[in-house]
Structures are given as structure tokens and as C-alpha cells.
Amino acid sequence: MTLVRDARTLKSKAISSLRTGMQSFNSFDEDGRVTTVLLHLQHACEMLLKAVLVQNKAKVFDKLTGRSISFEKCLGLCLAHQGLTAEEAGVMRAVDSLRDAAQHWYVVVSEDLLYLNTRALITAFDAYLKRSLEDDLVSHIPPRVLPVSSMPPGDFEFLVDREYSLVAELLEPGRRQRDEARARIRSLLAMESIAVDEVGISERDIDRIEKAVRAGQEMHDVFPRLSTVGTRTDGEGVNLVVHFTKKEGAPVRYIGGDDPGDAAAVRDLDLQKKFYLGASDLAVKVGLTQPKAKALRAHLMIDEDRNCRHVFEFGTTRISRFSDNAYTRMRDALVNVDIEEIWRNRARQPTAVGLLIG
């Protein structure tokens, strides 16, 4: 594949940052090692995503600010339009969340969880590089320099359970290691990014988790999202590849970002950011009239999908808002369904008076 100039430069920067992250992982110097690894792995991902977007003539500069778009925006565009898988996006998002915690405050990541995240990131990076830019890491990086650990990788669920138990020990009366416990909680919260599209970490979150741990609540009750994540490993030694996988977890409940209630509930910190589309906005984005968009929503049961719609309550008013998940499902469905037939069938049904706006 012949790359355009900017895509070629961005790909080069991506591989350079990945190499630096690998070298830092294998470094004998522990001072700042974890932060250095996370900073360079996240930068490698962002440069790769932007290289793919530029190669495919997508806009990577914000019209209003003139600055290049964020990592989060790049990830969403590549996931929606450039063949990035949910599994690959999950590990990239997790590394970004860990990097954010390390860069803006501090975080404690256990050695084996750092190794697991690093190898999973390299696996995802290499796979996406091959599919999207027709290149591979072995052409640029000898296998002997890949991150090597003296400890065999454990199952993700086992490692998270062990980390949670350690947090509980650190919070025991008389230990005086609360700062380390909270830094490890921050790391666990960041890894929820593997399972969900958006994770924000605030001190209120950490307060809630600390309260739950001190109360003796179980890990799967406090971190239900992490119970949906597993790992799959193939090969061994320098040929080891790691994939994060999704599985069924325990049911979850959602609370607002400022809710001081149940410490173990799943936190959706910025629902208005995720569910930002009104019914009319969604119709315009999909390219349908509002009535036809509503008919398609009903056909696909969009309004019943909590990942697609959220109802905001303002006093006695209830307003529906939709996420990019709703847009993606509707856009993809239009390739295979006859919207006119759906509209005609909808028109034949008795008119119902909706209680929700939109």
C-alpha cells in the first residue's frame, strides 16, 4: 500500500513510540518506568489511529479550533468507519485511561497487569496495522525486544481478584497505606475502559469504592464491569499474543456522577456527553425524516437498548437522548432493510401518544 505523506509520518511516529514503550517496559530502571510505558503506548495508539484516518481522507482537524482531534474522537471514528474492532478499541481505551491517571495524578499498576495490558496492546496494534496499512511490527521490531516478563501471564479475572484483595489489605486499620490503596483503585477503574466506551475517574468514584471495600463488599459487586472481561492467550515466550475478551457479567445498576449513594453501583459520570443526540438530531444524522427515524427506532428496538437511549428527568419532564450506538445501529440497518416498507407498516398501526419527548 502506498501511503500519503502525513499517514506515512504518523505511522512512523506510532511505531517509534511503541518501540520506546517496549524498551521502557524491559528497562532495569524502575524510576518512572510505568508512567513512561503508558505514555508511549497511548501515543503509539493515537498516531496509528490518525495515520489510518488520514490515509482514508477523514478529517482529523477540528474546524473551530484548528487543532487535531482527540484520541477519544479518533477511536470512535476508526471504530465506526475504519474497521477497528471493539476488542482492539477496548485495550487501546484501557491504556489511554491508565495513561491519563498516571499523567494527571498517580496510579499503581501491578507488574503482571501492566504486562497483560502491554502485550494485549501490542497484539491489537499489530493486527490493526496489518489490516489498515498493510504493514506489521515484525518488519520494524525484532521479536526479541518485545516486552518479556519473568512471570507467566495470569488470567485477567484472577489478577483483578488478587488486586482487589490487596486493596482490602491495604485499607485495614493500622496499615497506613491508604494512598497506595486508592492508587490501585484508580488503576482498576481505568481498566473498566476495556468493557465500556467511556470511563471517567473522579475522587468521588474512589471514595465510593473505598467505602465499599471497607464494608467488605465482593469484587464482582463493586466492579461489575470488570467481571465481563477475560483474556485469551496464544503462543508462548516472545511469540505470546494476548487478547481481551468479553463475557457475560453480573447485572449492573447505574448512578449519576454526583450520586453519593451505593458505593458499589456502576458510575456513568457524564451521561449527557454519551447520550447527546436528540431525536431530531439522530434523524438528521441518519438521513431520515423524524417520523421515519422513529419507525426505524421502533423496528430495531433502539429505545429499549440502554446503550442507545437514556431518559433524562428534569422535574416532571422526561427527555430521551441517544448515543452514537443508536446512530451506528440505524445506519447499518439501512443497508439491509427497506425503510419504506417499515414506514408503511408503521403507518398502518394505531397511533399511540408518547409520553417521552422525542
C-alpha positions in Angstrom: 0.0 0.0 0.0 1.3 3.5 -0.9 0.7 5.8 2.0 0.1 9.5 1.7 2.9 11.7 3.2 1.1 12.5 6.5 -0.1 8.9 7.0 3.5 7.7 6.5 4.8 10.2 9.0 2.2 9.3 11.6 2.8 5.6 11.1 6.5 6.1 11.7 5.8 8.1 14.9 3.4 5.3 16.1 6.0 2.6 15.7 8.7 4.8 17.2 6.6 5.4 20.3 5.7 1.7 20.5 9.4 0.8 20.4 10.1 3.3 23.2 7.3 1.9 25.3 8.7 -1.6 24.8 12.2 -0.5 25.8 10.9 1.2 28.9 9.0 -2.0 29.9 12.2 -4.0 29.7 14.2 -1.3 31.5 16.2 -2.1 34.7 15.4 1.4 35.9 12.1 1.4 37.9 12.0 5.2 38.4 9.1 6.4 36.3 9.0 3.2 34.3 5.2 2.5 34.5 4.4 6.1 33.5 6.9 6.1 30.6 5.4 2.8 29.3 1.8 4.1 29.5 2.6 7.5 27.9 4.4 6.0 24.9 1.9 3.1 24.4 -1.0 5.6 24.4 0.8 7.9 22.0 1.6 5.0 19.7 -2.2 4.2 19.5 -3.2 7.7 18.8 -0.6 8.1 16.0 -1.7 4.8 14.4 -5.4 5.8 14.5 -4.6 9.2 13.0 -2.5 7.5 10.3 -5.4 5.3 9.3 -7.8 8.3 9.3 -5.5 10.4 7.2 -4.9 7.6 4.7 -8.6 7.2 4.3 -9.1 11.0 3.8 -11.0 11.5 7.1 -10.9 14.9 8.7 -8.5 14.9 11.7 -8.6 18.7 12.5 -11.3 20.4 14.4 -12.9 23.2 12.2 -13.4 25.5 15.2 -10.1 25.2 17.0 -7.8 24.2 14.1 -6.2 21.5 16.4 -6.1 17.8 15.7 -8.9 15.8 17.1 -8.6 13.9 20.4 -7.7 10.3 21.0 -11.3 9.6 22.0 -12.6 11.0 18.8 -10.1 9.1 16.7 -11.0 5.9 18.4 -14.7 6.5 17.7 -14.2 7.3 14.0 -12.0 4.2 13.5 -14.4 2.0 15.4 -17.4 3.3 13.3 -15.8 3.6 9.9 -12.2 2.2 9.6 -12.5 -1.4 10.7 -11.2 -1.2 14.3 -12.8 -4.0 16.3 -14.4 -3.5 19.7 -11.7 -5.7 21.3 -8.9 -3.6 19.8 -10.7 -0.4 20.8 -11.1 -1.7 24.4 -7.5 -2.4 25.1 -6.5 1.0 23.5 -9.0 2.8 25.6 -7.8 1.0 28.8 -4.2 2.0 28.1 -5.4 5.6 27.5 -7.3 5.6 30.8 -4.3 4.3 32.7 -2.1 6.8 31.0 -4.5 9.6 31.9 -4.5 8.6 35.6 -0.6 8.3 35.6 -0.1 11.7 33.8 -2.6 13.8 35.7 -2.2 12.3 39.2 -0.7 9.0 40.1 -1.6 5.3 39.7 -0.3 2.0 40.9 -0.4 -0.8 38.3 0.8 -4.2 39.4 3.6 -5.7 37.3 1.5 -8.6 35.9 -1.5 -6.3 35.0 1.0 -3.9 33.3 2.4 -6.9 31.3 -1.0 -8.2 30.3 -2.2 -4.7 29.1 1.1 -4.1 27.3 1.0 -7.5 25.4 -2.7 -7.1 24.6 -2.0 -3.6 23.3 0.9 -4.9 21.1 -1.4 -7.6 19.8 -4.1 -5.1 18.9 -1.7 -2.6 17.4 -0.1 -5.2 15.1 -3.4 -6.6 14.0 -4.9 -3.2 13.1 -1.6 -2.1 11.4 -1.8 -5.2 9.2 -5.4 -4.7 8.2 -5.5 -1.0 7.7 -2.0 0.0 6.5 -0.7 -3.4 5.2 2.3 -3.4 7.4 3.4 -5.4 10.5 5.5 -4.9 13.6 7.9 -7.8 12.7 9.2 -5.6 9.8 10.2 -2.9 12.2 10.8 -4.5 15.6 12.7 -7.8 16.2 10.6 -10.2 18.3 13.4 -10.5 20.8 12.7 -6.9 22.0 9.0 -7.5 22.8 8.1 -7.0 26.5 9.3 -10.0 28.4 8.2 -10.9 31.9 9.7 -13.3 34.3 6.2 -14.2 35.5 3.8 -16.1 33.2 0.7 -14.1 32.5 -2.3 -14.9 34.6 -5.9 -14.9 33.8 -7.3 -11.3 33.9 -10.1 -12.2 36.4 -7.6 -13.9 38.8 -5.3 -10.9 38.6 -8.1 -8.4 39.3 -9.4 -10.5 42.2 -5.9 -10.6 43.6 -5.5 -6.8 43.2 -8.9 -6.2 44.9 -7.8 -8.4 47.8 -4.6 -6.4 48.1 -6.6 -3.1 48.2 -8.7 -4.5 51.0 -5.5 -5.5 53.0 -4.0 -2.0 52.4 -7.2 -0.4 53.9 -7.1 -2.5 57.0 -6.9 -0.4 60.3 -3.4 0.4 61.3 -1.8 -0.2 57.9 -1.5 3.5 56.9 -1.3 2.6 53.2 -4.5 4.3 52.1 -2.7 6.3 49.4 -1.4 3.2 47.7 -4.8 1.5 48.0 -6.5 4.5 46.3 -3.9 4.5 43.6 -4.7 0.8 42.9 -8.4 1.5 42.9 -7.7 4.2 40.3 -5.9 1.6 38.2 -8.9 -0.8 38.4 -11.3 1.9 37.5 -9.2 2.8 34.4 -9.3 -0.8 33.3 -13.1 -0.7 33.1 -12.4 1.0 29.8 -11.9 -2.4 28.3 -15.6 -3.2 28.8 -17.3 0.2 28.1 -17.0 3.1 25.7 -16.4 5.8 28.3 -14.9 5.8 31.7 -14.2 8.8 33.8 -12.4 8.7 37.1 -13.0 11.2 39.9 -12.2 11.3 43.6 -15.9 10.7 44.3 -15.6 7.4 42.5 -12.6 6.4 44.5 -14.3 7.4 47.7 -17.3 5.2 46.8 -15.0 2.2 46.0 -13.0 2.7 49.2 -16.2 2.8 51.2 -17.4 -0.5 49.6 -14.1 -2.2 50.1 -14.0 -1.2 53.8 -17.6 -2.5 54.1 -16.4 -6.0 52.9 -18.3 -6.0 49.6 -17.2 -8.5 47.0 -15.2 -7.5 43.9 -17.9 -8.5 41.4 -20.3 -6.3 43.2 -18.0 -3.3 43.3 -16.6 -3.7 39.8 -19.3 -5.5 37.8 -17.9 -4.2 34.5 -14.5 -5.9 35.2 -16.4 -9.2 35.7 -17.3 -9.1 32.0 -13.7 -9.1 30.8 -11.5 -12.2 30.3 -8.3 -13.0 28.4 -7.2 -15.3 25.7 -3.6 -16.1 25.1 -1.9 -17.8 22.2 1.7 -19.0 21.8 4.4 -18.6 24.5 7.6 -16.7 25.1 8.3 -13.9 22.6 5.5 -15.3 20.4 2.9 -14.8 23.1 -0.2 -12.8 22.0 -2.9 -11.6 24.4 -6.5 -10.7 23.6 -9.0 -9.3 26.0 -12.4 -11.0 25.5 -16.0 -10.1 26.6 -18.2 -12.4 28.6 -21.4 -12.2 30.5 -21.2 -10.5 33.8 -23.5 -9.7 36.7 -26.3 -7.3 36.1 -25.4 -3.7 36.8 -27.1 -0.6 38.1 -26.3 2.9 37.0 -26.0 6.1 39.1 -25.2 9.6 38.3 -21.7 11.1 38.7 -22.7 13.1 41.8 -24.8 10.4 43.5 -23.4 9.7 47.0 -25.4 6.6 47.4 -24.5 3.0 46.7 -20.7 2.8 46.7 -20.8 -0.3 44.6 -23.0 0.9 41.7 -21.6 1.4 38.3 -20.8 5.1 37.6 -21.9 6.9 34.5 -20.1 10.1 35.0 -21.2 12.1 32.0 -24.4 10.7 30.6 -25.2 13.9 28.7 -21.9 13.5 26.9 -22.6 10.0 25.8 -26.3 10.5 25.1 -26.0 13.8 23.3 -28.4 13.3 20.3 -32.0 14.4 20.4 -34.5 12.5 18.3 -34.3 15.2 15.6 -30.5 15.3 15.7 -30.4 11.5 15.3 -32.9 11.6 12.4 -30.7 14.2 10.6 -27.5 12.2 11.2 -29.1 9.0 9.8 -30.6 10.9 6.9 -34.3 10.3 7.6 -37.3 12.4 8.4 -38.2 12.3 12.1 -41.3 10.0 11.6 -39.3 7.5 9.5 -36.4 7.6 12.0 -38.9 6.9 14.8 -40.3 4.0 12.8 -36.8 2.6 12.3 -36.0 3.0 16.0 -39.1 1.0 16.8 -38.3 -1.7 14.3 -34.8 -2.1 15.8 -36.0 -1.6 19.4 -33.5 1.2 19.8 -35.5 2.8 22.6 -35.3 -0.4 24.7 -31.5 -0.6 24.4 -29.9 1.2 27.4 -26.6 1.6 25.3 -28.6 3.5 22.7 -31.0 5.6 24.7 -31.2 7.3 28.1 -34.1 9.2 29.6 -33.1 12.4 31.4 -35.6 13.6 34.0 -35.9 17.3 34.7 -38.7 17.7 37.3 -41.8 16.3 35.7 -40.3 16.4 32.2 -38.7 13.2 30.7 -36.5 13.7 27.6 -35.0 10.9 25.5 -31.4 11.3 24.3 -29.5 8.9 22.0 -25.9 7.8 21.7 -23.6 7.0 18.8 -24.6 3.4 19.3 -28.1 4.2 18.2 -26.7 6.0 15.1 -24.5 3.1 14.2 -27.2 0.5 14.5 -29.6 2.6 12.4 -27.0 3.4 9.8 -26.0 -0.2 9.4 -29.6 -1.4 9.3 -30.5 0.9 6.4 -28.1 -1.2 4.2 -30.3 -4.3 4.7 -33.9 -3.2 5.4 -36.5 -1.4 3.3 -37.3 1.8 5.2 -40.3 2.5 3.1 -41.8 -0.9 4.0 -41.1 -0.3 7.7 -42.7 3.2 7.3 -45.8 1.8 5.6 -46.2 -0.9 8.3 -45.8 1.7 11.0 -48.4 3.9 9.4 -51.0 1.1 9.4 -50.7 0.7 13.2 -52.9 2.7 15.6 -51.4 6.0 16.6 -50.0 5.9 20.1 -49.5 9.0 22.2 -45.9 9.0 23.5 -45.1 10.2 27.0 -41.5 11.0 26.1 -40.2 14.0 24.2 -38.6 12.6 21.1 
